[in-house]
Amino acid sequence: MSNSSNSDVEILNALKLGNKDAFELIFKKYHAKIYNFAWASLYDKSLVEDITQSVFLSVWEHKKDIIPGKNFSSWLFTIAKNLIYRETEKMMLTVKYENHLKSHFNEEDYSSEEKIDADSLEELIMQLIEKLPEARKKVFLLHFKENLKNTEIAAKLSISEENVEMQLKRSFNYIRKHLANYLSLMALLCVQ
């Protein structure tokens, strides 16, 4: 496929049918724009690269949903915006957690080996996710690991969107409750 001889609609039609050359043309056309869009929010090279790759992976996975006559770039940037939002949400959770620790502990209260960092928080969250009921765990992982929207999760699991929302809400409540218990326990251990 040559870039100059095909209109966007033709390229998108070919992409919709699984044409890898069409995908490559779309990738080349939009890669820098998506990268710069993500950079403007995150300012982290590896994170921005991951998000950019995830956007195009999502395009490939959902190529059959493309409507060539519609505004493709708007759809593409919506995917990017959602991924950036989720990543920002995760970063805010980490910062909130770290601020909570700082407000309850002085630097001299514990050595650097004893400091709880983002990795241990992530490990704890993963342990909590593993304890979720199987159906709830599937919904949660599709949302956070695969960055699927509630409608996509509902379609993939053949359940209602309301059920997806309820499962995510219960997962969040469970994780929050156990994180709060963990932080309280850590506070008690550090006070002694």
Buried (B, 14 or more C-beta within 10 A) or exposed (E): EEEEEBEBEEBBBBBBEEBEBBBBBBBEBBBEBBBEBBBEBBEBEEBBEBBBBBBBEBBEEEBEEBEBEEEBEEBBBEBBBBBBEBBEEBBEBEEEBBEBBEEBBEEEEBEEEEEBEBEEBEEBBEEBBEEBEEEBBBBBBBBBEBBBBBEBBBEBBEBEBEBBBBBBEBBEEBBEEBBEEBBEEBEEEBEE
